[in-house]
Structures are given as structure tokens and as C-alpha cells.
Amino acid sequence: MQYRQLGGTGEKVSMIGMGGIVVSGLSQAEADAAVAEAIDSGVNYIDVAPTYGDAEERLGGALVGKRDHVFLACKTTQRTRAEAEDELNRTLSRLRTDHADVYQMHGLDKPEELATALGPGGALEAFEAARAAGKIRFIGITGHFVDNLCAAVDTGNFDTVLFPVSFAQFEMAGSGPELMRLAADRGIGRLAIKAAAKGHWAEGEEHIYPKCWYKPISRKDLFELSIRYALSQDISAALPPGDLGLFRMALDVAKRFEPIDAEGVAALRDAAGEFTPLFEPRKGS
């Protein structure tokens, strides 16, 4: 497993992380085994949110005796100080830990929500207080629309940013490289999601990956090229789709990772009919 510097945090994270949703709905024994497998494979970056079913509880049990081996990223969708404080305390309790390594404002895609979170009485106040109290170490943000994330990164309040990094987003939608450059210039850690997104589920289509709200690429050759494409960008790590089988496929890519070359990019371009961008740039962005 390759480890990469996470912006200006001073931390190094495994280039493949484990999304906590992978253990959601599993028995505790199954979750324990999945997390142990990940750590044994070199994964030290785990990301979870209270919106991922019972993932926090399952991870809390699975990380007993292992907490010091992982960089734990947690999230909140709350935008006010009081709500974010309450959610952080519940999250730490469920995870059986006294701190998160990075706490992220999750899914922050609307300018008005960003204004609330960063304004008087907003979530940022809770984050800063928690950092001062040792409950979190770093402050992050996640989202899907680069206009809002660029505005957030520009404030200087964030240590990490988690956003879609994929061939479809970068090459087809033209969305993402500007955020990548801005975050790199600011010394902010870049973390990737949706690297292996195929597109939206069609109406009425059977969700054969029930933990994935989007349809993931499952064709092995395209999955591998997609993960390699994301990991070849200027990022620290990528979170694969929230399915244990696909997570294991991503671990296999990491074991023999080589940066994607022109031939690989051409293969993705030739297969572009297989996937579509999940997010198009908003007008005016």
C-alpha cells in the first residue's frame, strides 16, 4: 500500500481508504473481520458518517484496540453550532473514541448552507471549539459541486476537501481540476470520492449494490482504469464505492498500482459510453 501526504496536516494516509458504509448492516463479527482485513491490507484511512446506517456503531466495535492505527474521518450534515456539537458528541460515543482525526462538513453543496455554517452561530464555531478541546484534530469539507467547494477552500478554514475525482467528472464534465489546483495551492489535503461511478440508477432499475446511491462501475477492467485514473491525480487517497466486494477490488488495484498512462486514458475515452458524469457544473460556476 502506498501512503501519501495529506496536505499540510503532517499525516500520511493510505491511497485507498475504507468507507464506513461498507460495514453498515453487517453483524459485529462481520464488521470486525472487514476492518481487520482492511488494516492488514495497509489501510489506515477510514471515513464514516452518521447517515450511513449503523456504520458508526459497527466501526466503534471493530476499532477496539485498533483506533491508534487509523486516521479516522467523521462527518456532519448539521450547519449550526449547537446541532454540530450534539452530533459530534454522539458520533464519538458510537465510535468509542475521544477524538476524530478530521471532522467534515458533509455534502455542503449550497452557498446558503456554506454561509450558515461559516457565519455567527454556525457549525464552524463548533468545529473550532472541538479542535481546541482535542475532540478533533483537523477540519474538512465534503461536497459535489466545485463552485461551492472553491468558495469554501478560499476561506482558509479547511484542512481537507473531499470531492468527486473521476474520468467522467474531469474529462467529460470538465469539473474538478480547478478545485484540485486551488486546494493544492492552499496546502489543503485532497481526498477523492466517486472514482468508479458509472452514473445514476435508471428509474425502476434493480439496485444490485444497495449501499451505493449511484451506480458503480463493476466491469473489472474499467473499474481498475477508473481507480488508477483517480489515484494518478494530485490526491492523497480515494474512497471506493460502499460495497465490500468493490472495496476489495480497489485494494487489489492499490497492491499493484501504476499511474495511468496515455493508453489507459484512451481506453477510458473509448469506453465513455459506459458511464456519465454524476454532476454537471452549475451555471455561472
N, C-alpha and C positions, 0 to 999 in steps of 0.2 A: 504494500500500500504506500502510495506517495502522500507526503504531508506538505501542506503549503501554508505560507504566512497569511494570517487573516488581517489584512490591512495594517493599521497601526496599533493593534491590540497587544502585540508581542506574543500572541498564541499561534500555534500551528495546528491545523485541522486536517483530518483525512479527506482526500479529494472526493470520496463518496461518503455521504452522511446517511444516517438512518432516520427516516420519518417515523415519528411515534405512531402514526396511524397504522403502521404495519402490525403492531401488536394489539390494536383495538379489536375487541370481540374474541380474543383468544383466551384460553384458560391461563391462570397464572403460571402453570408449569410450561405451557407452550410459549408464553411471552418470555419467561426466564431463558428458555432454550434459544429463542430467536435473538435475544440481546446478547447472550453469551457467544453465539455464533458470530454475530457482527463484531464484537470486541476481539474475539480470537482471529478474525479476518483483518484486523487492523483498524477498524472503525473507531474513532474517538469523538465524533461529532454526531449528536443526536438532537433532533428537533421535535417539539411537541406543542400541542395547543389544547386548551380545554374544550374546544369544539370537535375534537377527534374522539368522540365517544368516551370509552373508559380508558383511553390510552395513558393518561397521566397516572391513574391508579396502577395499571399494569406495569408501566415503566418504574414507578416507585418501588414495587416489589422486586422487579428484575434488576434494579441497580443497587440493591442492598449489598454492601461490600465491594461495589464496583464504581461508586459515584466519583471517586477521585481519578478514575481512568477516562472520563469522558468530559467533553466540552458540551454543556447542556444548554440548548437554546429553547426558551419558552416564549409564549405569545399571549397577547390580549387583544380583543376587539373593542374593549372599553375605551372611551375617549375622554372621560373626566377623571379628575384626581381620585375622588372617593371610590368610584367604580373600579378603576385600575388597581388601587391599593387593595381593595377587597379581593379582587380576582387573583392578584399575585399571591396573597396570603393563602388562599385556597389551593392554588397551584403548588406552592411549596409544600403544603401539608400533604397533598396527594402524592407528590413525588418523594416524600420522606427526605427532604434536603433542606438546608438552611439558606441556600442561595441558588440562583440561576446564573450561568456564566454570561448569557446575553438575554435580555428581555426585549421583546419586539412588539412594536405597534403593528398589529396584524391586519392585512387586507386594507391598507389605508390608501384608497383609490380616489376619494372625493376631496376636492380642495376645501370644501366647508368642514369636513371632518378633520383635515390637517390643521385648519385654523383653530378648531375647538381644542384639539389635542395639544397644540403648542401655545394656546392662549391662557389667560388667567383661569385658574381652577382646572386646567386641562391635565391630561394624562402625563404629560412631560414632567409636571411637578411631582407626581407620584414616582415616576422613574428616577428622578434626581434624588428624591428623599430616600428611596430604596437603595440607590447606589451609595449614598452617604452612610446608610445603616449597614452596609455589607450584604444586603439581600440580593443584589445583582451586581455584576461587575461592569457590564457594557450595555449600551442602549442601541437597539436596532429598529429597523422598519422593514415591513414586507408589503408588496403590492404587485399590481399587474400593469399599471399604466405609467409610462416613463415620465410624462409631463409632471404628474404629482410627485413622483419619487425624486425627480431632479430638483423640484422646489424644496422638498424636504432635505435632501442631501446638501443643498446650498445653504441651509441654515447653520450648519456646523454642529448640530445637536446629536448626530448619529455616528456610531462606530461601525455599523454594518448595514448592508442593504441586501435583501433577498428578493429576487425578481426573475421573470422568465428569461431563460437563455437557451435558445434553440435555433436550428437552421431556419425553421418556419418563421420565427419571430424576427431574427436578424436579417435573413436574406430575402424572405418573401414579403414580410410586413415592413421591413426597414425600421424596426422598433427595438431599441435596446442598446446599440453601440454608443449613443450619446450619453446615456446614463453610465455605462461602463467607464467611459473616458472621464466623466466628471467625478465619479466616485474614486477612481484611481488617482486623479489629481488631488483629491482631498484626503487621500490616505485612508479611505473607508473600505472595509472588507466587503468583497463581492461574493455573494452566495447565489446559487442557481436553482431554480425550480423549472418544471415543465420541459426539461430537455427532451423527453421522449413522448411528448404529447402528439397524438395523431389528429385530434380535433374534438369537436363536440359530439356527444352521443346523438344519433338521429332519434327523432321522436318515435317512441314505441320500440326502440332497439333494446335488446336484452343487454343489461349491464353485466358482462361476464367478469368484469373487475369491479365488484360492488363498492370497494373503498375508494375508487377513483371517480371523481365527479366529471372528469374529462376522459375521453377515450385514449388509452395509451397505445403506443406502437408496440406490437408484440412480435412482429416478424423479426427473427433474431438478427439478421444481417443489418436491417435498418435500425433496429434498436441499438446495436453496437455502434454503428456510424453516428447515430444521434447523440449518444453519450460521449463518444470521442469528440464530436464537434463541440459540445458544450465545454468539456474539460480542456479543450485546446484554446479556449478564450481566456481572457485575463481574469480568471476567477479563482477563488480558493477551494470551493467544493460545490458539488451538486447533490441534490436530494432526488433520488429516483421516484417513480410512481409508488403510491402507497399499497403495494401488493408484495407479499413475501417472495413469490416466485420471480417477479421483475426486479426486486431488490437484489436477489441472489445473482440474477443475470448481470446487473450493474457491478456487483462485486467481482464477477468474473472478468468484466471489461477492465476494471481497475488493476487486477492482478497482472495483466499483460498490456497495460496501457501504452499506446504510442500516439503522439499527436496526429491529428488527421492531416492528410496531405491533399494535394490538388485532385488526385484521383478519387479520394474519398468524398471530397466536396462535390465533385462532378457526379458521383453516384447518387448522392442525396438530391442533387439538382435533377437528375434523370428520373428520380422516384418522387418528385414533388407532388405528383397527383395522388400519392398515398396519404398525404397529410395537409392540413391547412392551419394557418395561424389561429390561435385561440383569441388573440387580442389584436385589434387594429388600432393604429394611432388615432387619438381623438382629434377632431377638427380644431385647428388653432394651436395644437401642441407641436 
